[in-house]
C-alpha cells in the first residue's frame, strides 16, 4: 500500500522562475493538502483539494496555485519565485475529513 | 485562522526522564491532532482528540484535551532516544483546515 509520493525530492530554482511540485496521495485517499515548512517552524497550510476543487486556502498569495486530477493526484504551482519561498513543501492526504493526515517526504525547494 | 502556542519550544532531557509539551489556543477547538517529526523527516500522525477532557494513551505517551477544549498536552513517560523529534499540535477546523503550532523539539541525552 503506497504512501504519499512527492516529486521531485529536491529542486533549485532562480528568483522569478516558476515551479511545479507533484503529489500522489495514499491509496484510497481523495483529499490532498499542501503545506510549506520553513526551517525550524511548523508546517503552514497552503490549500486543500477535494473533488478537483480548492476547498480551503491559507494565507498565501495568488502566486501559489494548485490542481487536483481525477485520479486524486495534485500539483502545487508557484509563480515568480522569491528567496523567501525556499522551504520544504509537504503534501498530505486523507480520506475526506478523516482522522489524521498522511504526509509525504516533501520537496525541498531552494530559490537562489 | 486558529492560532496555537506550543510550549516549551525546546526541551532537553536525560534518557528516562519524563517530558511534557503543551498546546494552548485562545479559541475553542473542535478537535486537535498531534504529530511527530523526526529530524530530516516528515510529520507522522500520532492521535486525534475530540471530546472535552479526553485522555488517550499510546504506550508511554499520554494525550489530554482540556475541559474547555482550548488546550492540550502530550506527556511522555521515561523518555527513550527514539522519542527524539519535534512534536506538533494541529487543531482542525470544521472545514478540515489543519493549522500547526511551531512545535516542541525534544532531545534526549543517553
HADDOCK unambig.tbl for C-alpha pairs under 7 A between the chains (distance, minus, plus):
assign (segid A and resid 41 and name CA) (segid B and resid 102 and name CA) 5.09 0.50 0.50
assign (segid A and resid 42 and name CA) (segid B and resid 100 and name CA) 5.73 0.50 0.50
assign (segid A and resid 42 and name CA) (segid B and resid 101 and name CA) 5.73 0.50 0.50
assign (segid A and resid 42 and name CA) (segid B and resid 102 and name CA) 4.29 0.50 0.50
assign (segid A and resid 42 and name CA) (segid B and resid 103 and name CA) 6.19 0.50 0.50
assign (segid A and resid 43 and name CA) (segid B and resid 100 and name CA) 5.93 0.50 0.50
assign (segid A and resid 44 and name CA) (segid B and resid 99 and name CA) 6.82 0.50 0.50
assign (segid A and resid 44 and name CA) (segid B and resid 100 and name CA) 6.66 0.50 0.50
assign (segid A and resid 45 and name CA) (segid B and resid 98 and name CA) 6.97 0.50 0.50
assign (segid A and resid 45 and name CA) (segid B and resid 99 and name CA) 6.35 0.50 0.50
assign (segid A and resid 56 and name CA) (segid B and resid 97 and name CA) 6.54 0.50 0.50
assign (segid A and resid 97 and name CA) (segid B and resid 96 and name CA) 5.90 0.50 0.50
assign (segid A and resid 99 and name CA) (segid B and resid 48 and name CA) 6.74 0.50 0.50
assign (segid A and resid 100 and name CA) (segid B and resid 45 and name CA) 5.79 0.50 0.50
assign (segid A and resid 100 and name CA) (segid B and resid 48 and name CA) 6.95 0.50 0.50
assign (segid A and resid 101 and name CA) (segid B and resid 45 and name CA) 6.44 0.50 0.50
assign (segid A and resid 102 and name CA) (segid B and resid 44 and name CA) 6.90 0.50 0.50
assign (segid A and resid 102 and name CA) (segid B and resid 45 and name CA) 6.88 0.50 0.50
assign (segid A and resid 103 and name CA) (segid B and resid 42 and name CA) 6.53 0.50 0.50
assign (segid A and resid 103 and name CA) (segid B and resid 43 and name CA) 6.29 0.50 0.50
assign (segid A and resid 103 and name CA) (segid B and resid 44 and name CA) 6.80 0.50 0.50
assign (segid A and resid 104 and name CA) (segid B and resid 42 and name CA) 6.82 0.50 0.50
assign (segid A and resid 105 and name CA) (segid B and resid 41 and name CA) 6.63 0.50 0.50
assign (segid A and resid 105 and name CA) (segid B and resid 42 and name CA) 5.42 0.50 0.50
